[in-house]
Amino acid sequence: MKAFNTFDVDLRRNLLILFTAGLLFWSSIFSLLPTLPLYINDVGASKQEIGIVMGSFAIGLLLFRPMLGRLADERGRKIVLVIGTIVAAIAPFGYLATQSIPLLILVRIFHGISIAAFATGYGALIADLAPTETRGEIIGYMSLTTPLGLAIGPALGGYLEATSGYGILFLLSAELGFFALLGIIQVTNPPVQTQEQSEVEDRNFWQILGSPRVSVPTIVMLLVGLSLGAVDTFVSLFLKSTQGNLNAGLFFTAAAISSFSIRLFAGKASDRFGRGLFITLGIFCYVLALILLWQADSAIIFLLAAIAEGGGVGTLISMMITMMADRSLPQERGQIFAICIAGLDLGIVIAAPLLGTIAELVGYRNMFGYSAAITSVALVIFLTQSSKNLSNSLRFALGRAPDAYALNNLNVKSEEL
C-alpha cells in the first residue's frame, strides 16, 4: 500500500474515515445475509415468497440508484453517503416490528435504498480522489470494506441468531449502520471537478445507457446479478436442505476471505495489465462457483464454491467500478456508476422470484446449474462485445489491448462514447 504514502495528511484521513465507515456499513448489511431468509422462512413464507422478499431489496436499489447517482454529481458524494447510512440504521427496526410478508417486502425495498446511496457515493468519491495512474490499486484497497464486512457480518449475524434470537440481531445491524453514519459525518466533501468534453455531458439516462462504453458492462452486470441473487438468497436454504455439516455463515466468511485476498493484488495488477483481463477472470470464477454448487455433496465442495464465488465477485465488481471510472468524467461519474450497477440490481430483482420459482420445480441444486449457464452467457458477451469490434474485444478482455473507451485514452473519438 505504498501509494497511500504519497498522499497528503488530509487525504489519508479522509480515506481512513471512509474505509472505517464502509466496513461498519457492510457489516450491518451482511449480518442479515445468512439469517434473514431463515427469519422469513420461520414466519411461514414459501420458497417463492422468500425469494420475493429478499429480491425486493433490489427494487429499492433499482428505483433510487439513478436519482441518487445524479444527486451525487450535482450536490456532492457526501450527501448520498449520509442517506445510505441513515437508511441502514433505520431499516432493521422494520424487520423487528413485523412478520407480515407484504410489510416485510416494503421494509426490504426501503432497506435497498441504503446500498443504492452508499455504494454509489463511496465508489464515485474514491474514484475522484484516486490518481489516474494508481486508480485500480486505490479502488482495490478501498473496496476491501466489502469482503471484510462479508467476513464479519454473516459470522456475527449467524452467531447472534443462534444464541440470542432475531431481536438482538436486528438491533446490532441498526447499531452498525448508526456508527457508519457518525463516520460519514466526519468526511470532508470535496467539490466535484468538471472537465471539458461537451460530447458526453448532459446526456439523459437513455443516452448514457445506449452508449457502447456503458451498455455492454450493464448487460454483463445484469446477467451476473441473476446468479448473485440466487446465491445470496438461496445458498443458506440449500445448505440446510442438504443437511451438510456447514454453517451458512462460514460459507459467506470463506467467500469474504477469498474476495479480500484477490483484491489485495488485482487492483494494482489491473493498472499494469488492464481491467479487461481481470473482469474476464472474475466472471469465469463465478461460473466455476455455480458449477461447484450444482455438484456439491460435501462441506469441502461447498467451501471450494465459496472461495470461487468470493474471488469472482471480488474481482468483477471492483474491476467493473474501476473500468467505469476510466470511462467517465467526474461530473457524470455518479450517473455512470448508478446505471452500470443498476444492471446488477435488476438481475437481483429478477433472480429471487424467477429462480425461486425454478427452485420450487427442480430444487435448489439444479437451479444453480441454470445460474451457471446464465453467467456463461455474460462471459461470452464480455469477450466478444467489450470493445469496438470482435478482435479488439477479445484482445481487451484477455489483457492484450487497452480499453478503447477509456477517456484518458487519446485514441478515443467522441462519437464512440
WOGIBEL-V234327 format. One record per residue. N is the residue number from 1. RES is the residue in one letter. PHI is phi in whole degrees, -180 to 180 (* if undefined). Layout:
n=N res=RES phi=PHI
n=N res=RES phi=PHI
//
This chain:
n=1 res=M phi=*
n=2 res=K phi=-63
n=3 res=A phi=-59
n=4 res=F phi=-67
n=5 res=N phi=-69
n=6 res=T phi=-86
n=7 res=F phi=-89
n=8 res=D phi=-76
n=9 res=V phi=-62
n=10 res=D phi=-63
n=11 res=L phi=-68
n=12 res=R phi=-63
n=13 res=R phi=-63
n=14 res=N phi=-59
n=15 res=L phi=-66
n=16 res=L phi=-64
n=17 res=I phi=-64
n=18 res=L phi=-60
n=19 res=F phi=-62
n=20 res=T phi=-63
n=21 res=A phi=-63
n=22 res=G phi=-62
n=23 res=L phi=-63
n=24 res=L phi=-65
n=25 res=F phi=-62
n=26 res=W phi=-70
n=27 res=S phi=-64
n=28 res=S phi=-63
n=29 res=I phi=-64
n=30 res=F phi=-79
n=31 res=S phi=-63
n=32 res=L phi=-96
n=33 res=L phi=-62
n=34 res=P phi=-86
n=35 res=T phi=-104
n=36 res=L phi=-64
n=37 res=P phi=-59
n=38 res=L phi=-68
n=39 res=Y phi=-63
n=40 res=I phi=-65
n=41 res=N phi=-64
n=42 res=D phi=-67
n=43 res=V phi=-85
n=44 res=G phi=103
n=45 res=A phi=-80
n=46 res=S phi=-81
n=47 res=K phi=-59
n=48 res=Q phi=-67
n=49 res=E phi=-66
n=50 res=I phi=-60
n=51 res=G phi=-62
n=52 res=I phi=-66
n=53 res=V phi=-63
n=54 res=M phi=-64
n=55 res=G phi=-71
n=56 res=S phi=-66
n=57 res=F phi=-53
n=58 res=A phi=-74
n=59 res=I phi=-65
n=60 res=G phi=-61
n=61 res=L phi=-62
n=62 res=L phi=-67
n=63 res=L phi=-73
n=64 res=F phi=-104
n=65 res=R phi=-62
n=66 res=P phi=-58
n=67 res=M phi=-63
n=68 res=L phi=-70
n=69 res=G phi=-63
n=70 res=R phi=-66
n=71 res=L phi=-62
n=72 res=A phi=-63
n=73 res=D phi=-74
n=74 res=E phi=-89
n=75 res=R phi=-115
n=76 res=G phi=105
n=77 res=R phi=-75
n=78 res=K phi=-64
n=79 res=I phi=-62
n=80 res=V phi=-75
n=81 res=L phi=-65
n=82 res=V phi=-64
n=83 res=I phi=-59
n=84 res=G phi=-61
n=85 res=T phi=-74
n=86 res=I phi=-63
n=87 res=V phi=-63
n=88 res=A phi=-62
n=89 res=A phi=-80
n=90 res=I phi=-94
n=91 res=A phi=-56
n=92 res=P phi=-57
n=93 res=F phi=-66
n=94 res=G phi=-66
n=95 res=Y phi=-64
n=96 res=L phi=-67
n=97 res=A phi=-89
n=98 res=T phi=-145
n=99 res=Q phi=-123
n=100 res=S phi=-80
n=101 res=I phi=-61
n=102 res=P phi=-59
n=103 res=L phi=-69
n=104 res=L phi=-64
n=105 res=I phi=-62
n=106 res=L phi=-66
n=107 res=V phi=-63
n=108 res=R phi=-66
n=109 res=I phi=-62
n=110 res=F phi=-59
n=111 res=H phi=-63
n=112 res=G phi=-62
n=113 res=I phi=-61
n=114 res=S phi=-60
n=115 res=I phi=-71
n=116 res=A phi=-54
n=117 res=A phi=-80
n=118 res=F phi=-67
n=119 res=A phi=-64
n=120 res=T phi=-66
n=121 res=G phi=-66
n=122 res=Y phi=-64
n=123 res=G phi=-63
n=124 res=A phi=-67
n=125 res=L phi=-67
n=126 res=I phi=-62
n=127 res=A phi=-63
n=128 res=D phi=-64
n=129 res=L phi=-79
n=130 res=A phi=-77
n=131 res=P phi=-61
n=132 res=T phi=-57
n=133 res=E phi=-72
n=134 res=T phi=-123
n=135 res=R phi=-60
n=136 res=G phi=-61
n=137 res=E phi=-64
n=138 res=I phi=-66
n=139 res=I phi=-62
n=140 res=G phi=-61
n=141 res=Y phi=-68
n=142 res=M phi=-69
n=143 res=S phi=-77
n=144 res=L phi=-65
n=145 res=T phi=-59
n=146 res=T phi=-68
n=147 res=P phi=-67
n=148 res=L phi=-66
n=149 res=G phi=-64
n=150 res=L phi=-71
n=151 res=A phi=-76
n=152 res=I phi=-82
n=153 res=G phi=-59
n=154 res=P phi=-62
n=155 res=A phi=-64
n=156 res=L phi=-68
n=157 res=G phi=-63
n=158 res=G phi=-62
n=159 res=Y phi=-66
n=160 res=L phi=-66
n=161 res=E phi=-61
n=162 res=A phi=-75
n=163 res=T phi=-103
n=164 res=S phi=-122
n=165 res=G phi=97
n=166 res=Y phi=-70
n=167 res=G phi=-59
n=168 res=I phi=-63
n=169 res=L phi=-59
n=170 res=F phi=-67
n=171 res=L phi=-64
n=172 res=L phi=-64
n=173 res=S phi=-59
n=174 res=A phi=-65
n=175 res=E phi=-64
n=176 res=L phi=-62
n=177 res=G phi=-63
n=178 res=F phi=-66
n=179 res=F phi=-68
n=180 res=A phi=-62
n=181 res=L phi=-60
n=182 res=L phi=-60
n=183 res=G phi=-69
n=184 res=I phi=-62
n=185 res=I phi=-58
n=186 res=Q phi=-83
n=187 res=V phi=-72
n=188 res=T phi=-77
n=189 res=N phi=-101
n=190 res=P phi=-71
n=191 res=P phi=-66
n=192 res=V phi=-73
n=193 res=Q phi=-76
n=194 res=T phi=-118
n=195 res=Q phi=-130
n=196 res=E phi=-75
n=197 res=Q phi=-172
n=198 res=S phi=-62
n=199 res=E phi=-64
n=200 res=V phi=-111
n=201 res=E phi=-84
n=202 res=D phi=58
n=203 res=R phi=-86
n=204 res=N phi=-84
n=205 res=F phi=-54
n=206 res=W phi=-72
n=207 res=Q phi=-66
n=208 res=I phi=-66
n=209 res=L phi=-62
n=210 res=G phi=-80
n=211 res=S phi=-75
n=212 res=P phi=-59
n=213 res=R phi=-66
n=214 res=V phi=-112
n=215 res=S phi=-64
n=216 res=V phi=-66
n=217 res=P phi=-57
n=218 res=T phi=-66
n=219 res=I phi=-65
n=220 res=V phi=-60
n=221 res=M phi=-66
n=222 res=L phi=-60
n=223 res=L phi=-68
n=224 res=V phi=-66
n=225 res=G phi=-60
n=226 res=L phi=-58
n=227 res=S phi=-75
n=228 res=L phi=-62
n=229 res=G phi=-62
n=230 res=A phi=-64
n=231 res=V phi=-68
n=232 res=D phi=-62
n=233 res=T phi=-85
n=234 res=F phi=-114
n=235 res=V phi=-67
n=236 res=S phi=-62
n=237 res=L phi=-71
n=238 res=F phi=-64
n=239 res=L phi=-61
n=240 res=K phi=-67
n=241 res=S phi=-72
n=242 res=T phi=-82
n=243 res=Q phi=58
n=244 res=G phi=-76
n=245 res=N phi=-87
n=246 res=L phi=-145
n=247 res=N phi=-75
n=248 res=A phi=-61
n=249 res=G phi=-61
n=250 res=L phi=-69
n=251 res=F phi=-59
n=252 res=F phi=-70
n=253 res=T phi=-67
n=254 res=A phi=-62
n=255 res=A phi=-63
n=256 res=A phi=-67
n=257 res=I phi=-62
n=258 res=S phi=-63
n=259 res=S phi=-62
n=260 res=F phi=-61
n=261 res=S phi=-63
n=262 res=I phi=-69
n=263 res=R phi=-72
n=264 res=L phi=-62
n=265 res=F phi=-121
n=266 res=A phi=-64
n=267 res=G phi=-62
n=268 res=K phi=-64
n=269 res=A phi=-65
n=270 res=S phi=-68
n=271 res=D phi=-64
n=272 res=R phi=-96
n=273 res=F phi=-103
n=274 res=G phi=98
n=275 res=R phi=-75
n=276 res=G phi=-57
n=277 res=L phi=-59
n=278 res=F phi=-78
n=279 res=I phi=-65
n=280 res=T phi=-59
n=281 res=L phi=-63
n=282 res=G phi=-63
n=283 res=I phi=-65
n=284 res=F phi=-61
n=285 res=C phi=-61
n=286 res=Y phi=-71
n=287 res=V phi=-60
n=288 res=L phi=-60
n=289 res=A phi=-61
n=290 res=L phi=-69
n=291 res=I phi=-64
n=292 res=L phi=-65
n=293 res=L phi=-64
n=294 res=W phi=-59
n=295 res=Q phi=-101
n=296 res=A phi=-64
n=297 res=D phi=-139
n=298 res=S phi=-154
n=299 res=A phi=-62
n=300 res=I phi=-64
n=301 res=I phi=-66
n=302 res=F phi=-62
n=303 res=L phi=-67
n=304 res=L phi=-63
n=305 res=A phi=-63
n=306 res=A phi=-63
n=307 res=I phi=-63
n=308 res=A phi=-66
n=309 res=E phi=-64
n=310 res=G phi=-64
n=311 res=G phi=-64
n=312 res=G phi=-66
n=313 res=V phi=-66
n=314 res=G phi=-59
n=315 res=T phi=-73
n=316 res=L phi=-63
n=317 res=I phi=-69
n=318 res=S phi=-65
n=319 res=M phi=-74
n=320 res=M phi=-67
n=321 res=I phi=-62
n=322 res=T phi=-64
n=323 res=M phi=-63
n=324 res=M phi=-70
n=325 res=A phi=-64
n=326 res=D phi=-62
n=327 res=R phi=-94
n=328 res=S phi=-132
n=329 res=L phi=-87
n=330 res=P phi=-54
n=331 res=Q phi=-76
n=332 res=E phi=-123
n=333 res=R phi=-63
n=334 res=G phi=-61
n=335 res=Q phi=-66
n=336 res=I phi=-61
n=337 res=F phi=-60
n=338 res=A phi=-61
n=339 res=I phi=-68
n=340 res=C phi=-64
n=341 res=I phi=-71
n=342 res=A phi=-62
n=343 res=G phi=-60
n=344 res=L phi=-63
n=345 res=D phi=-59
n=346 res=L phi=-62
n=347 res=G phi=-60
n=348 res=I phi=-68
n=349 res=V phi=-59
n=350 res=I phi=-71
n=351 res=A phi=-61
n=352 res=A phi=-61
n=353 res=P phi=-71
n=354 res=L phi=-66
n=355 res=L phi=-75
n=356 res=G phi=-64
n=357 res=T phi=-65
n=358 res=I phi=-62
n=359 res=A phi=-63
n=360 res=E phi=-63
n=361 res=L phi=-87
n=362 res=V phi=-120
n=363 res=G phi=92
n=364 res=Y phi=-63
n=365 res=R phi=-59
n=366 res=N phi=-69
n=367 res=M phi=-61
n=368 res=F phi=-68
n=369 res=G phi=-65
n=370 res=Y phi=-62
n=371 res=S phi=-63
n=372 res=A phi=-61
n=373 res=A phi=-65
n=374 res=I phi=-63
n=375 res=T phi=-69
n=376 res=S phi=-62
n=377 res=V phi=-64
n=378 res=A phi=-60
n=379 res=L phi=-63
n=380 res=V phi=-63
n=381 res=I phi=-63
n=382 res=F phi=-66
n=383 res=L phi=-63
n=384 res=T phi=-106
n=385 res=Q phi=-126
n=386 res=S phi=-80
n=387 res=S phi=-135
n=388 res=K phi=-70
n=389 res=N phi=-151
n=390 res=L phi=-60
n=391 res=S phi=-62
n=392 res=N phi=-66
n=393 res=S phi=-63
n=394 res=L phi=-61
n=395 res=R phi=-67
n=396 res=F phi=-66
n=397 res=A phi=-66
n=398 res=L phi=-105
n=399 res=G phi=76
n=400 res=R phi=-106
n=401 res=A phi=-153
n=402 res=P phi=-72
n=403 res=D phi=-74
n=404 res=A phi=-66
n=405 res=Y phi=-101
n=406 res=A phi=-67
n=407 res=L phi=-74
n=408 res=N phi=-93
n=409 res=N phi=-94
n=410 res=L phi=-67
n=411 res=N phi=-84
n=412 res=V phi=-79
n=413 res=K phi=-98
n=414 res=S phi=-60
n=415 res=E phi=-71
n=416 res=E phi=-84
n=417 res=L phi=-83
//
